[in-house]
Amino acid sequence: MKKFIKTFKNIWSIEELRSKIVTTLLLLLVFRIGAHIVLPGIDPNKISTLDSSTKNGMLGLLDAFVGGAFHRASIFALGIMPYISASIFMQLMTILVPQISKIQKEGDSGRKKINQWTRYLTVIVTAFQAAAYIGFLRTYKDALLPSYGAFFWVSTVVLLTVGTLFVMWLGEKITDKGLGNGTSIIIMVGILARLPEAFMQEFYAKQARGGGGLLIFLVEIAILIAIILGLIILVQGVRKIPVNYAKQIVGNRQFGGARQFLPLKVNAAGVMPIIFAQAIMFLPTIFAGFQTTGKSWAGYFTDHTNFIYMLIYSVMVIAFTFLYTALIFNPKQMADDLKRSNGFIPGVKPGQPTADYIGTIMDRITLPGAVLLAVVGILPGIAQRMGVTQAFATFFGGTSLLIMVGVVLDTLQQIETQLLMRQYDGLMSSGRIQGRQTVAPGITGS
């Protein structure tokens, strides 16, 4: 406790860090207030029926990402998800399209141009999703005000689009003036906003069962903690390859000759495979106008408790893990960098043999990482099938838990960096905190 109090005082004594924390909290407060402002033309007293329809399946997951704004019919109902979709698309284009990749390498001007294109694409994606959301709202006629019917479609599309752009702006301001990556923090806050309610729902559900229900609840908490610790290991896990550096004599001084290690991340793709897989799983929901109830094809395909869904989802996560790792990890460039710096892997010839060796090692460590990601992705569905309430099951894995773990690690890493720069002790006595790698523009941290 003394160590915690001392660390907190050190954090608060740094004026720059204190300003960043306060700015971040104020901007997040604006986001949470906006998540409770209902769209014009909807009776806020009659939208409770939306809550029951968004508790299950992919709509429940989408509602969790936006902090419950989806079921409240808020002006932030779509949250920042359209911007993330646009960012992912543009990131893929920079990898797959040489012309766009060339623009990105032009420095600040190139990045600004791509960011501007991402914003334009965000408007298009938001307008499309807003139209689907309107179709979803119109099925709940009791909540719509008849006197506002003539303006409802236009005003809702405009407000939802502006709401998403405003949330995007809040994220950029947090990144510039606050602490950490704004987009990631906004998503994390939206997810955490539902944690207390989900926790209490699960507690009351187990309490009502009697006959050891509370013991089962404690076991669930222990399992959740174990999953979080496992995710921390997965996010920070690396495989180290020993590298020797040849001795060089420049003048009267000798350089090199020391052994170092080349770290390869077990989970080099980060959370991107799960985001890609779930983005594809969201498509049937959008094309069906967010109607996923009943026995419709969309409802069947987006039921994350269904074994067929789990199988398809797992295969997609594993495939995207290998695909994305191949896109961002270049063994040939790594081998060339080692050769230029007079480094070599013991027992492996420089050049192409080194690239092949690194690629083989990366494939071997990517497979278990991909399987673990797939398991994490389907854990919420498994937990729900085992009797955990849907809201609480969301926190047992999937994108929600990965984002929370990754963002918390990134934010703590930035705080620790600020402390160490000013010669304070770090947050951890056992060593430095390692954040996860950036997975997409505007999505993750360090």
TORDRENKE-932587 format. One record per residue (C-alpha): x, y, z; residue number from 1. Coordinates in steps of 0.2 Angstrom, whole numbers, plus 5000, padded with zeros to 4 digits. Last residue first. Layout:
<r <X Y Z> NUM>
...
//
This chain:
<r <5012 5009 4860> 446>
<r <4993 5010 4859> 445>
<r <4979 5003 4849> 444>
<r <4966 5007 4837> 443>
<r <4969 5024 4828> 442>
<r <4979 5017 4814> 441>
<r <4979 4998 4816> 440>
<r <4988 4985 4826> 439>
<r <5001 4995 4836> 438>
<r <5011 4983 4846> 437>
<r <5007 4977 4864> 436>
<r <5013 4986 4879> 435>
<r <5028 4979 4890> 434>
<r <5029 4984 4908> 433>
<r <5047 4986 4914> 432>
<r <5053 4974 4928> 431>
<r <5049 4966 4944> 430>
<r <5047 4982 4955> 429>
<r <5032 4987 4943> 428>
<r <5026 5005 4942> 427>
<r <5043 5012 4939> 426>
<r <5053 5022 4952> 425>
<r <5056 5040 4948> 424>
<r <5071 5047 4938> 423>
<r <5060 5059 4928> 422>
<r <5061 5049 4912> 421>
<r <5057 5034 4923> 420>
<r <5041 5041 4929> 419>
<r <5035 5046 4911> 418>
<r <5040 5029 4904> 417>
<r <5029 5021 4918> 416>
<r <5014 5031 4914> 415>
<r <5016 5026 4895> 414>
<r <5018 5008 4900> 413>
<r <5003 5009 4911> 412>
<r <4993 5016 4896> 411>
<r <4999 5002 4885> 410>
<r <4996 4988 4897> 409>
<r <4978 4995 4901> 408>
<r <4975 4996 4882> 407>
<r <4981 4978 4879> 406>
<r <4971 4970 4893> 405>
<r <4955 4980 4889> 404>
<r <4956 4977 4870> 403>
<r <4959 4958 4873> 402>
<r <4945 4957 4885> 401>
<r <4932 4965 4873> 400>
<r <4939 4957 4857> 399>
<r <4935 4939 4863> 398>
<r <4937 4933 4881> 397>
<r <4928 4930 4897> 396>
<r <4921 4948 4898> 395>
<r <4907 4945 4886> 394>
<r <4901 4931 4897> 393>
<r <4896 4944 4910> 392>
<r <4883 4952 4898> 391>
<r <4877 4935 4891> 390>
<r <4874 4927 4909> 389>
<r <4885 4913 4913> 388>
<r <4877 4896 4911> 387>
<r <4889 4885 4903> 386>
<r <4883 4890 4886> 385>
<r <4887 4908 4890> 384>
<r <4904 4903 4895> 383>
<r <4907 4894 4878> 382>
<r <4901 4909 4868> 381>
<r <4912 4921 4878> 380>
<r <4927 4909 4876> 379>
<r <4925 4909 4857> 378>
<r <4938 4923 4853> 377>
<r <4950 4917 4867> 376>
<r <4951 4900 4859> 375>
<r <4954 4908 4842> 374>
<r <4968 4919 4850> 373>
<r <4976 4903 4858> 372>
<r <4976 4894 4841> 371>
<r <4984 4909 4833> 370>
<r <4997 4910 4846> 369>
<r <5000 4891 4845> 368>
<r <5003 4893 4826> 367>
<r <5013 4909 4826> 366>
<r <5027 4902 4836> 365>
<r <5031 4889 4823> 364>
<r <5028 4901 4808> 363>
<r <5040 4913 4816> 362>
<r <5053 4900 4818> 361>
<r <5052 4895 4800> 360>
<r <5052 4913 4794> 359>
<r <5068 4917 4805> 358>
<r <5076 4902 4797> 357>
<r <5071 4906 4779> 356>
<r <5078 4924 4782> 355>
<r <5094 4917 4789> 354>
<r <5096 4905 4774> 353>
<r <5092 4920 4762> 352>
<r <5106 4931 4768> 351>
<r <5119 4926 4782> 350>
<r <5122 4907 4785> 349>
<r <5115 4899 4800> 348>
<r <5125 4890 4814> 347>
<r <5125 4905 4826> 346>
<r <5113 4919 4820> 345>
<r <5122 4933 4812> 344>
<r <5126 4952 4815> 343>
<r <5137 4963 4805> 342>
<r <5125 4977 4806> 341>
<r <5121 4976 4787> 340>
<r <5119 4957 4788> 339>
<r <5107 4959 4803> 338>
<r <5097 4972 4793> 337>
<r <5096 4960 4778> 336>
<r <5090 4946 4788> 335>
<r <5076 4957 4796> 334>
<r <5071 4963 4778> 333>
<r <5070 4945 4772> 332>
<r <5060 4940 4788> 331>
<r <5046 4953 4784> 330>
<r <5033 4953 4797> 329>
<r <5018 4965 4794> 328>
<r <5009 4956 4779> 327>
<r <5014 4938 4784> 326>
<r <5008 4941 4802> 325>
<r <4992 4948 4795> 324>
<r <4989 4932 4784> 323>
<r <4994 4920 4798> 322>
<r <4983 4928 4811> 321>
<r <4969 4930 4798> 320>
<r <4969 4911 4795> 319>
<r <4969 4907 4814> 318>
<r <4955 4919 4817> 317>
<r <4945 4913 4802> 316>
<r <4946 4895 4807> 315>
<r <4940 4900 4825> 314>
<r <4925 4910 4818> 313>
<r <4920 4896 4807> 312>
<r <4921 4883 4821> 311>
<r <4913 4894 4834> 310>
<r <4898 4899 4822> 309>
<r <4895 4880 4819> 308>
<r <4895 4877 4838> 307>
<r <4882 4890 4841> 306>
<r <4885 4901 4856> 305>
<r <4891 4916 4845> 304>
<r <4874 4917 4836> 303>
<r <4878 4928 4821> 302>
<r <4875 4915 4808> 301>
<r <4859 4909 4815> 300>
<r <4851 4927 4817> 299>
<r <4857 4932 4800> 298>
<r <4849 4917 4792> 297>
<r <4833 4921 4801> 296>
<r <4827 4909 4814> 295>
<r <4821 4922 4827> 294>
<r <4832 4937 4831> 293>
<r <4846 4944 4821> 292>
<r <4838 4960 4814> 291>
<r <4852 4973 4813> 290>
<r <4846 4978 4796> 289>
<r <4849 4961 4789> 288>
<r <4863 4968 4779> 287>
<r <4871 4975 4795> 286>
<r <4869 4958 4805> 285>
<r <4876 4948 4790> 284>
<r <4891 4959 4789> 283>
<r <4895 4958 4808> 282>
<r <4903 4941 4806> 281>
<r <4915 4949 4793> 280>
<r <4920 4962 4806> 279>
<r <4921 4949 4819> 278>
<r <4935 4940 4809> 277>
<r <4944 4956 4805> 276>
<r <4944 4961 4824> 275>
<r <4949 4944 4830> 274>
<r <4964 4944 4818> 273>
<r <4969 4962 4822> 272>
<r <4970 4959 4841> 271>
<r <4989 4958 4840> 270>
<r <4996 4951 4824> 269>
<r <5014 4948 4832> 268>
<r <5006 4936 4845> 267>
<r <5021 4925 4849> 266>
<r <5032 4941 4847> 265>
<r <5050 4938 4840> 264>
<r <5064 4945 4850> 263>
<r <5082 4945 4842> 262>
<r <5094 4942 4856> 261>
<r <5111 4949 4859> 260>
<r <5129 4942 4859> 259>
<r <5143 4954 4860> 258>
<r <5158 4955 4847> 257>
<r <5154 4973 4842> 256>
<r <5166 4987 4842> 255>
<r <5184 4989 4845> 254>
<r <5193 5005 4846> 253>
<r <5211 5010 4840> 252>
<r <5205 5016 4823> 251>
<r <5189 5007 4819> 250>
<r <5190 4988 4824> 249>
<r <5175 4978 4821> 248>
<r <5170 4962 4830> 247>
<r <5156 4952 4822> 246>
<r <5139 4952 4831> 245>
<r <5131 4937 4837> 244>
<r <5112 4934 4838> 243>
<r <5102 4922 4849> 242>
<r <5084 4921 4844> 241>
<r <5072 4926 4858> 240>
<r <5053 4920 4857> 239>
<r <5042 4933 4864> 238>
<r <5026 4934 4875> 237>
<r <5019 4951 4880> 236>
<r <5002 4949 4873> 235>
<r <5001 4930 4877> 234>
<r <5007 4932 4895> 233>
<r <4995 4946 4898> 232>
<r <4981 4935 4890> 231>
<r <4985 4921 4902> 230>
<r <4984 4933 4917> 229>
<r <4967 4939 4911> 228>
<r <4961 4921 4908> 227>
<r <4966 4917 4926> 226>
<r <4957 4932 4933> 225>
<r <4941 4926 4923> 224>
<r <4943 4908 4930> 223>
<r <4944 4915 4948> 222>
<r <4929 4926 4945> 221>
<r <4919 4911 4938> 220>
<r <4924 4900 4953> 219>
<r <4918 4914 4965> 218>
<r <4901 4914 4955> 217>
<r <4900 4895 4957> 216>
<r <4902 4897 4976> 215>
<r <4888 4910 4976> 214>
<r <4877 4897 4967> 213>
<r <4881 4883 4980> 212>
<r <4863 4878 4982> 211>
<r <4855 4894 4979> 210>
<r <4850 4899 4961> 209>
<r <4844 4916 4965> 208>
<r <4862 4920 4971> 207>
<r <4869 4915 4954> 206>
<r <4858 4926 4945> 205>
<r <4860 4940 4957> 204>
<r <4879 4939 4955> 203>
<r <4879 4937 4936> 202>
<r <4867 4953 4935> 201>
<r <4879 4962 4947> 200>
<r <4894 4959 4937> 199>
<r <4886 4963 4920> 198>
<r <4880 4980 4928> 197>
<r <4897 4984 4935> 196>
<r <4906 4979 4918> 195>
<r <4895 4989 4906> 194>
<r <4905 5005 4907> 193>
<r <4921 4994 4906> 192>
<r <4917 4991 4887> 191>
<r <4913 5009 4883> 190>
<r <4929 5014 4893> 189>
<r <4939 5002 4883> 188>
<r <4933 5008 4866> 187>
<r <4936 5026 4871> 186>
<r <4954 5021 4877> 185>
<r <4958 5013 4861> 184>
<r <4952 5028 4851> 183>
<r <4962 5040 4862> 182>
<r <4979 5031 4862> 181>
<r <4987 5035 4878> 180>
<r <4986 5050 4890> 179>
<r <4979 5066 4884> 178>
<r <4983 5081 4873> 177>
<r <4986 5073 4856> 176>
<r <4979 5055 4858> 175>
<r <4965 5061 4869> 174>
<r <4961 5075 4856> 173>
<r <4961 5061 4842> 172>
<r <4949 5051 4852> 171>
<r <4937 5065 4855> 170>
<r <4938 5069 4836> 169>
<r <4933 5051 4832> 168>
<r <4919 5053 4845> 167>
<r <4913 5069 4836> 166>
<r <4914 5060 4819> 165>
<r <4903 5046 4826> 164>
<r <4891 5058 4832> 163>
<r <4891 5068 4816> 162>
<r <4886 5052 4807> 161>
<r <4873 5047 4819> 160>
<r <4866 5065 4819> 159>
<r <4865 5066 4800> 158>
<r <4857 5048 4798> 157>
<r <4845 5051 4812> 156>
<r <4840 5069 4806> 155>
<r <4836 5062 4788> 154>
<r <4826 5047 4793> 153>
<r <4816 5055 4807> 152>
<r <4811 5071 4798> 151>
<r <4794 5065 4792> 150>
<r <4791 5054 4807> 149>
<r <4792 5068 4820> 148>
<r <4774 5069 4824> 147>
<r <4773 5050 4825> 146>
<r <4785 5049 4840> 145>
<r <4795 5032 4839> 144>
<r <4796 5021 4854> 143>
<r <4780 5012 4851> 142>
<r <4785 5008 4833> 141>
<r <4800 4997 4838> 140>
<r <4803 4989 4821> 139>
<r <4807 5007 4815> 138>
<r <4823 5006 4826> 137>
<r <4831 4992 4816> 136>
<r <4827 5000 4799> 135>
<r <4835 5016 4806> 134>
<r <4851 5006 4812> 133>
<r <4853 5000 4794> 132>
<r <4852 5017 4787> 131>
<r <4865 5023 4801> 130>
<r <4877 5008 4795> 129>
<r <4877 5015 4778> 128>
<r <4879 5033 4783> 127>
<r <4893 5028 4795> 126>
<r <4903 5018 4782> 125>
<r <4902 5033 4770> 124>
<r <4907 5046 4783> 123>
<r <4921 5034 4789> 122>
<r <4928 5033 4771> 121>
<r <4930 5052 4771> 120>
<r <4939 5051 4788> 119>
<r <4950 5038 4781> 118>
<r <4954 5048 4766> 117>
<r <4959 5062 4777> 116>
<r <4971 5051 4787> 115>
<r <4978 5045 4771> 114>
<r <4982 5063 4766> 113>
<r <4989 5067 4783> 112>
<r <5000 5051 4782> 111>
<r <5007 5057 4766> 110>
<r <5011 5075 4771> 109>
<r <5019 5068 4787> 108>
<r <5031 5057 4778> 107>
<r <5030 5052 4760> 106>
<r <5030 5034 4765> 105>
<r <5011 5033 4766> 104>
<r <5010 5040 4748> 103>
<r <5021 5025 4742> 102>
<r <5010 5013 4751> 101>
<r <4994 5020 4743> 100>
<r <5002 5018 4726> 99>
<r <5008 5000 4730> 98>
<r <4991 4994 4735> 97>
<r <4991 4978 4746> 96>
<r <4999 4985 4762> 95>
<r <4993 5003 4762> 94>
<r <4976 4996 4756> 93>
<r <4976 4985 4772> 92>
<r <4978 5000 4783> 91>
<r <4965 5009 4774> 90>
<r <4952 4995 4777> 89>
<r <4957 4994 4795> 88>
<r <4955 5013 4797> 87>
<r <4938 5013 4789> 86>
<r <4932 4999 4800> 85>
<r <4939 5008 4815> 84>
<r <4930 5024 4810> 83>
<r <4914 5014 4808> 82>
<r <4916 5007 4826> 81>
<r <4918 5024 4834> 80>
<r <4901 5024 4842> 79>
<r <4887 5018 4832> 78>
<r <4874 5023 4845> 77>
<r <4883 5040 4849> 76>
<r <4867 5050 4846> 75>
<r <4859 5038 4858> 74>
<r <4846 5024 4854> 73>
<r <4849 5018 4872> 72>
<r <4852 5000 4865> 71>
<r <4866 5006 4855> 70>
<r <4873 5018 4868> 69>
<r <4877 5004 4880> 68>
<r <4895 5008 4881> 67>
<r <4899 5008 4862> 66>
<r <4909 4992 4862> 65>
<r <4897 4983 4873> 64>
<r <4882 4987 4862> 63>
<r <4892 4979 4847> 62>
<r <4895 4964 4858> 61>
<r <4876 4963 4862> 60>
<r <4872 4966 4844> 59>
<r <4883 4951 4839> 58>
<r <4873 4938 4849> 57>
<r <4862 4942 4864> 56>
<r <4858 4957 4875> 55>
<r <4853 4969 4861> 54>
<r <4834 4964 4859> 53>
<r <4831 4966 4878> 52>
<r <4839 4983 4878> 51>
<r <4829 4989 4863> 50>
<r <4812 4985 4873> 49>
<r <4817 4998 4886> 48>
<r <4815 5011 4872> 47>
<r <4799 5018 4879> 46>
<r <4803 5031 4891> 45>
<r <4816 5039 4880> 44>
<r <4803 5042 4867> 43>
<r <4812 5043 4850> 42>
<r <4810 5057 4837> 41>
<r <4826 5066 4842> 40>
<r <4840 5053 4846> 39>
<r <4843 5050 4865> 38>
<r <4858 5058 4874> 37>
<r <4865 5045 4886> 36>
<r <4881 5041 4876> 35>
<r <4884 5059 4875> 34>
<r <4887 5060 4893> 33>
<r <4899 5046 4892> 32>
<r <4909 5054 4878> 31>
<r <4910 5071 4887> 30>
<r <4916 5062 4903> 29>
<r <4929 5053 4892> 28>
<r <4935 5071 4887> 27>
<r <4936 5076 4905> 26>
<r <4946 5060 4910> 25>
<r <4959 5062 4896> 24>
<r <4962 5080 4900> 23>
<r <4964 5076 4919> 22>
<r <4977 5062 4915> 21>
<r <4986 5073 4902> 20>
<r <4987 5088 4914> 19>
<r <4994 5076 4928> 18>
<r <5007 5069 4917> 17>
<r <5013 5086 4912> 16>
<r <5013 5093 4930> 15>
<r <5023 5078 4937> 14>
<r <5018 5078 4956> 13>
<r <5002 5068 4952> 12>
<r <5012 5053 4946> 11>
<r <5025 5053 4960> 10>
<r <5010 5054 4973> 9>
<r <5002 5039 4965> 8>
<r <5019 5030 4966> 7>
<r <5021 5034 4984> 6>
<r <5003 5028 4988> 5>
<r <5005 5012 4979> 4>
<r <5022 5008 4987> 3>
<r <5014 5012 5004> 2>
<r <5000 5000 5000> 1>
//
